[in-house]
Amino acid sequence: MTAIEGLRARLARPVPADSLAALRMAFGALIMWLALRYIWNGWPEKYYAAPEFHFKYYGLAWAPQISSRVGLLALFSALFASGLCIALGLFYRYAAAACFILFVWFQAQDATQYLNHYYLVALLSALFCFTSPHRIYSLDVLRKRESECADVAAWQPALFRFQLSLVYLYGALAKVNADWLLYGEPMGAWLAVRNDAGLIGQFAALPGFALAVSWAGFVFDLCVVPALLWRKTRVAAYLTLIAFHLLTRELFQIGLFPWIMIACTPIFFRYDWPQPLLRRLRVAPQTLRAATTTADARARMPNWRMTLLGVYALVQCLTPLRLYLHPGDVRWTEQGFRFAWRIMAMQKSGTIEYRLYDCASNATWLESPRARLTAFQYNMLSTQPDFILQYAHYLAQTYRDQGRSCLAVYADARVSLNGAPARPLVDPERDLTRVEDCLLCDRDWILH
Amino acid sequence: MQAGAWLAIFSCASLVACDAGRLGPDALLAAFPPGPDTAGVLNFFALGFAVPAYVDLEQNAAALDQAAQDFQTAPGPGTLLNLRTRWRATQDRLKTTEIIFFGPASDSSLYARLDCWSRGFTLCARPGDCATTIDGVIAGAGTINNASIEASGVRVRGLPAIEYLLYDDGAGNASSAAVVAALNGRRLQYLRAVAANVRDRSRDLRRAWDPSSGNFARELTNAGSGGQFMRRSDALSWIVQQMILIIENVRDAKLGGPAGFTLKSAGVKNPALLESRFSRTSLADMRVALGGLRSVYTGEYGGQTGAGFSVIALDRNPDLDAQVRASLEMNLAQMDAIALKYGDLETALAADAPEASALFASLKELLVLVSADLVSASGANPGASPNDGD
């Protein structure tokens, strides 16, 4: 038997569906929580309806912009409903598809709102569309819309494990740089203003403490997945994971990220880990399981499915590595920064203004993006070159619409990375109206 | 068994992590350097700067209102001079607090009711400026009193409205004689009403921050213990954001717009965009606003000292702290030099003074130091989205 055949057999073998069903419930609950937070705090209006201009992901500019409050409310309400249905296993297939589409649509509204864990949610919601965590413990089964099946093919939980593993492993890779591992930055900067944070705050100013915390974060990211996979260290790894994420939640403003990881990583446990819990809760899964069918243990994984899984895994492995196709430090150029799990990897801040030259009137003036953007958008713009280019094009178009057809737009962005002295991020003498962005090309207008 | 042991270790570690900050042995903690006094920075901002600055503003606004009464009692060049002096003193106190544009100042629009200009609204003085103007109201027959001013928009009230009434007779004449002659009847009534309104709104601001009344100061002094700021670092980030915005406002709105450097004038010099153009004291507005930033940064206000934001910069990067201080002083000195050479900003801009361009460039360097270097070094997160982050 070849290695591929062996892998195929391992991925096709039936395993208890309990842990996947638990993941489905947790994920649905998280989606509900996420949507509720947005609605409750009025964030859809603040971040998506109020701004005059919205930044777009490359290739996703076609996604319809929702600018009305009612429309945004409907989007988040539908997202909440899809989360509820996923959690309950009700109309599961439709709910999973709706969740994926709605979440990606929500993300496409404004790229300044990009977050690594939102990208993770989008990927997980996509994976839920192609797996069957609803064949057990679901209303669809109770309603006889789906035949109950206590097992799933092993590739299904494996896919989620693989996806979650990448977050930590590439998170560790993002920390492999001199700032993080030799100087303890930006941790030192972050801890300097968190000396009110319990025990860790007390030690924040201790020489070497920030470096120790940096190393601890790196080692955690690097080791937690193997430790979760190995039965003997699993419990310790998960408890450490909980402590780590609760600590980061206490120290930093990272929203749902800790809860997502805490809620999703039990997928690394035994496939039937919920059963003892349910037994203790006097829900008798054995009774349920006795009545269910099981997957065919001799089933072979079809070639097309094996190929699809391989392609997906390859894309996920290679996407974060695309940053090596570009020259310069990714933390500075941000080429290949997104979708690469570079979580909490740097402290970057800056200021930007545009210089506009109207060759028809020979007039030159400066324009601060604050005039048209929210404070949050401004902060994202000031340090991210692709946004700087997008906004330059927007300015040019805005003035063209006002009759200024001969216009050059230059950007003066000064940025500091991890406490280093600020320096220009993009070429201040490059007319950005003459620059076109592309997916993998080198942005030679970024100053390295 | 193994799970139980790990659970016990985890529980103990969590308890220690959560409680040692409060319960840990003092001797152990005293062995470690405390780091920057972040609590002191917030305490100084709230109690050493904001509250005393608002007390000063309230007192000066009351004196301004009294001066308006005195003028009504005995109109003449002497009482007008007193009135103008009181207006400038009140304007100085307000400009000092321009950096505190959050909390009651922004949430209740209290600041905009005192100073529409700094919030991006030009004054509606003469007919033609807007649909409703100061001169239009004066020429009309409607009631003019504190309540009517309170019900009106921000563009016909506050200290800019008082400046217009004190430095313009309604026909573009700023001479004392012309203004004294014009300042009677409904025009004087309008002045009295606006002055009373400025007094009341200044009092509202002071009360909103005062620990004995509204106590918004508590949001900062107790940051991280509930309230608006979940963490102390969130409050510090807000302060940095105010520092950045005040530099931008001084550079772009107070200088760049009128000088034709920025968007507002699209490359064309426009003295009508000057902040205090009727009294020709726009340079003083800039200087005092930047002085507010200096107070917040250095921890010095009204002869008292405390922990300014400087203590955080000093802890992280002493060179950077020195650079920020030097840049602040240099900008203030450049403003003084313009005053010395040209008298006022209006004259300097009319003469295309190279000093104005130099000041504009120098303010940019200060902006870069604060918004890039200081933010990066201090781990602050100004303008952050309150939703999420990673």
Interface residues (C-beta under 8 A of the other chain):
Chain A: R37 Y38 N41 W43 Y47 Q113 L115 N116 H117 Y118 P186 G188 A189 W190 L191 A192 V193 R194 N195 D196 A197 G198 L199 I200 G201 Q202 F203 A204 A205 L206 P207 K232 V235 A236 L239 T240 I242 A243 L246 L247 F252 Q253 I254 G255 L256 F257 I343 M344 Q347 K348 S349 G350 T351 D358 S361 A363 T364 W365 L366 E367 S368 R370 A371 A375 F376 Y378 N379 S382 R414 V415 S416 L417 N418 G419 A420 P421 A422
Chain B: Q2 A3 W6 L7 I9 F10 A13 S14 V16 A17 C18 D19 A20 G21 G24 L29 F32 P33 P34 G35 P36 T38 A39 G224 M230 R231 R232 S233 D234 L236 Q241 I244 E248 D252 G256 G260 F261 T262 L263 S265 A266 G267 V268 I312 D315 R316 N317 L367 V368 L369 S371 A372 D373 V375 S376 A377 S378 G379 A380 N381 P382 G383 A384 S385 P386 N387 D388 G389 D390
